[in-house]
């Protein structure tokens, strides 16, 4: 009786959108494909009538199996645990599809789907997911509306049973009229109100620091495979996976104009100059840090002076990673942030770090010179080569370096050394060239892992194994090897980690560089008399030039631009942005009020002048004249219209045969019988004129040649005319419209 | 017949409550808010805001759905105890733009039915009228008052349930239960006619068109088809044939409603129901039926036939009140004039009583006692009929 057929397709759509959103968030196309196949199979079975409910033991077994699988993945993998929880939720929903018995199962599917989307929303903030989330929310709203109606209707049918045979079909059907239109209106209202409240909450709900309410409850997850890490070691040597997720965006200006470098950008994060064999960890010698309190919106000088004539590269950087490292191009001079924070500067390597935990998205601006760092003389003199905990490693590396035709006689320098010498740059360049030409780049470090699994003895150190045996690895091995090789020859070298972007990562639409996890990189800086020069020994990592334009490239840039704006305006919307918004609204309102007051004052002053009154009289005179003219025309028009209307009624009365009646009755009937006049004129146009010896009813009965429906319509209209003419019935305006519509149907039927 | 009353809404009592599902949803919303505050992810704030918006819109829509929604009870002219009654409820949505969905209506405070009638309206578009039926089982005979209706809706999501009470006073006339009467009861009544020594009730009477009775002088207005031309030619005066009509048997139901205790009340109800059943069956057979009973004064309905007369009889029987004043002897005494006429008296009494002393000489009376086993076999009521409930006040 109350079959709301839309509910099941909408439920399936909600399910599909939820799983799709999760797949977008977790980048799991395989899971998505499997889920779609299962859903399609279920739908086909339902449609063909062959679907049967899964028995309880089967669903229990599948659920336990899914739980075990998710648990195994949770404990064995380095993926975020939320992803495995989401996978388990997907499996649960698929099992529920085959277990639908009552309305509560559909409710459970909806709740599971919502939880799945919550898990996905915590994991990702990408624009693509946001689009799917919005579609999902609106679809789920509509589905919940239908679900409520279905539940209530089923409950009513069970509690208030009325035998159907005793009820006319029209009564059963009448409550379905315009149901679709009503549902659309209500869904629109629900969507508009919900969106408005969501916008208000999003903009004005008080923001704070993560973990402020319940502490850091997020489950810890393993480090990203390719990506920046503040811990530089060779402990986890295994097959590394590229992570294409966006970390941040960098916009450059030079001399106040947008700037595209055309070369690789090296965003320095942290430096390491001491390599410990046990554990295989890079570290930094203790150095004095300087603190700066950065005031929101104020540009502050950092470390350099004497910048006359130097072009500064202005960088606006937004990053979406945890940690306190601040990335910037070499030679930072000024720093500015949109909110107050404490900045710590290492003057020896010009690396920057913020003291407190920041919001998920950190935005700041840095002005850099791009020039190599020139350390103070005292600091340069006191800097000695990096010392490892195992001198044997250095001597082994030195032996390797001198034996191999790498640096030639330049490598036979005496150790320890003093201040940097002119040939240090040549030595470093030779080492860089040697590594680039003779070693290969790979992310598969399983061979290295097996070779070094025996222990961290000097002979099995990963760097030595890399140099002597495997001869292939990732950028950390290349940079670490070069650093150790330089140090073994008495050069001052340090390993630098950060991000490297090429021209291929530049988005011309948004005018920024896209920084991804896969752009995390390690390179080397060597101290020379010209300063700390940058060397990148990693092979197969030549700078990728900007790609030629094409429609697909343009589309990708456009999508990435939307993603950037989404991250900038929505994802990065924090407490500071909220305060700025409220302040901007407040200032705007105050300014508007001030302007309005000024405007009122100026008008008031003008009102008091004689010129105004003179103009006013003149205008009033003109306006009055126009008004009187219009009034006169209106009056004339009304009179003419009234006369025309009366004349039309009189003519109609004459045609219908009402002219013998008193005037008042004639007019009233003439207004009521407009539909009959229209009908008679229509029939006359088709040469069907009523003979004088036939009454209207007899004439209507005689029109057997008309189409069947038109014949019945004409007879019905004639009977209505009789009721009005002779029975004193009154036709309300709404019915008049329907009668005219009936005449229009007759006209349509009579058309050739 | 009771006329439909106006749809009066005088300060309808409104009530708003949160359902179990609503509490669950509020809990989920709170959880989402805490998660958003803790994680500080913008998307979660947006989702939290959306969930709060859903609560706000639930509040708005629950009010909107019941606003300007008129409901009218379309009562039939009468009902019968023990037989399902379909009561249509007409919902008129006077709103210009917004529909009304998922509204249930329930009778309030009516004791006339085994279960309060309730109906469910799925959808009423703006400026339309929808009728939804509800089924009820009347318990008691008589003029049953229906006072108020409860409208409630938990649209759109089932989180909030809003209830509005609307006064809509009406009355429903419920006839007594009608049983299947065994044919021997009718035969018994007819046999009583024929046993009288002088039984004019079966004699033909003039004024019909059945058989030739005699001739009479033709008067203006008589049927000219009955003119007897031969006799008129012979006598020189226009004469017409006079024909007979067979007078059908007529029953006079004497209903004894005297009762002094609860057990007797139940039997009185059974007796009244038996009278209604007998009257209906007899009228369907073409017999004339009359009624004589005490209803705070002596009520007498002359024997007649036809559907209208049947409705009148049943209405009178439905409205018979409790009688603690006039017993069966008084009933017989007051029905004396009818006893002497050409009718067959049928006494329906709660108990079997000897009545020869009360009967006029030569008159036989058919006595049907409610407590007699033979009556229970002759009058078969529907299983849903509960005379104890009928007797309850």
Contacts between the chains, C-beta under 8 A, distances in Angstrom:
chain1	res1	chain2	res2	distance
A	2	B	122	5.6
A	114	B	28	7.8
A	117	B	47	7.9
A	118	B	32	7.1
A	118	B	35	7.3
A	118	B	44	7.5
A	118	B	47	7.1
A	121	B	41	6.8
A	121	B	43	4.5
A	121	B	44	5.9
A	121	B	47	6.4
A	122	B	35	7.5
A	122	B	39	6.1
A	122	B	41	6.2
A	122	B	44	6.9
A	125	B	41	6.8
A	125	B	42	7.2
A	125	B	43	6.2
A	130	B	43	6.6
A	133	B	43	6.8
A	133	B	47	7.7
A	137	B	47	7.4
A	137	B	50	5.9
A	141	B	54	7.2
A	144	B	156	7.6
A	144	B	157	5.5
A	145	B	156	5.3
A	145	B	157	7.2
A	148	B	102	6.8
A	148	B	154	7.3
A	148	B	155	6.6
A	148	B	156	6.0
A	148	B	157	5.5
A	148	B	158	4.9
A	149	B	101	6.5
A	149	B	102	5.7
A	149	B	122	6.8
A	149	B	155	7.8
A	151	B	158	6.9
A	152	B	102	4.8
A	152	B	104	7.6
A	152	B	120	7.0
A	152	B	154	7.1
A	152	B	155	7.9
A	152	B	158	7.6
A	153	B	102	7.8
A	153	B	120	6.9
A	153	B	122	5.9
A	156	B	104	6.4
A	156	B	119	7.9
A	156	B	120	3.3
A	157	B	120	7.9
A	159	B	118	7.2
A	160	B	118	5.0
A	160	B	119	6.2
A	160	B	120	6.0
A	160	B	134	6.4
A	160	B	135	7.4
A	161	B	135	7.2
A	162	B	86	7.0
A	162	B	133	5.2
A	162	B	134	6.9
A	162	B	135	4.9
A	163	B	135	7.6
A	166	B	86	6.1
A	166	B	133	7.8
A	167	B	86	7.5
A	167	B	133	5.4
A	171	B	88	7.6
A	171	B	131	5.6
A	171	B	132	7.5
A	171	B	133	6.6
A	174	B	130	5.2
A	174	B	131	6.8
A	175	B	121	6.3
A	175	B	122	4.4
A	175	B	123	4.7
A	175	B	124	6.8
A	175	B	130	4.9
A	175	B	132	6.9
A	176	B	122	7.4
A	176	B	123	6.8
A	177	B	123	7.8
A	177	B	125	5.9
A	177	B	128	6.8
A	178	B	99	7.3
A	178	B	123	7.8
A	178	B	125	3.9
A	178	B	128	7.4
A	179	B	122	7.6
A	179	B	123	4.9
A	179	B	125	7.7
A	181	B	125	7.3
A	182	B	99	3.6
A	182	B	101	6.7
A	182	B	123	6.1
A	182	B	125	5.9
A	182	B	126	8.0
A	185	B	97	7.4
A	185	B	98	7.0
A	185	B	99	7.0
A	186	B	61	7.0
A	186	B	98	7.8
A	186	B	99	7.1
A	186	B	101	7.3
A	186	B	156	6.6
A	189	B	57	6.9
A	189	B	60	8.0
A	189	B	61	7.4
A	190	B	54	7.3
A	190	B	57	5.0
A	190	B	61	7.5
A	190	B	156	6.6
A	193	B	53	5.7
A	193	B	56	6.1
A	193	B	57	4.4
A	193	B	60	6.8
A	194	B	50	5.1
A	194	B	53	3.3
A	194	B	54	5.6
A	194	B	56	7.8
A	194	B	57	6.0
A	195	B	50	7.5
A	195	B	53	7.0
A	196	B	53	6.9
A	197	B	49	5.5
A	197	B	50	7.3
A	197	B	52	5.5
A	197	B	53	3.2
A	197	B	56	5.6
A	198	B	46	5.3
A	198	B	47	7.8
A	198	B	49	3.4
A	198	B	50	4.3
A	198	B	52	7.7
A	198	B	53	5.5
A	199	B	49	7.0
A	200	B	49	6.8
A	201	B	45	6.2
A	201	B	46	7.6
A	201	B	48	6.2
A	201	B	49	3.0
A	201	B	52	6.1
A	201	B	53	8.0
A	202	B	42	6.8
A	202	B	45	5.1
A	202	B	46	4.9
A	202	B	49	5.4
A	205	B	36	7.9
A	205	B	45	5.9
A	205	B	48	7.6
A	205	B	49	7.2
A	207	B	40	6.5
A	207	B	45	8.0
A	208	B	37	6.8
A	208	B	40	6.9
A	209	B	40	7.0
A	210	B	38	6.9
A	210	B	39	6.2
A	210	B	40	4.6
A	211	B	38	6.2
A	212	B	37	7.0
A	212	B	38	7.1
A	213	B	34	5.9
A	213	B	37	4.5
A	213	B	38	4.5
A	214	B	34	6.5
A	214	B	38	4.8
A	215	B	38	7.8
A	217	B	38	6.3
A	218	B	39	6.9
A	359	B	40	6.5
A	360	B	40	6.9
A	360	B	41	7.0
A	570	B	42	5.3
A	570	B	43	7.7
A	570	B	46	7.9
A	571	B	41	7.9
A	571	B	42	5.3
A	571	B	43	7.6
A	572	B	42	7.7
A	573	B	42	5.0
A	574	B	40	7.1
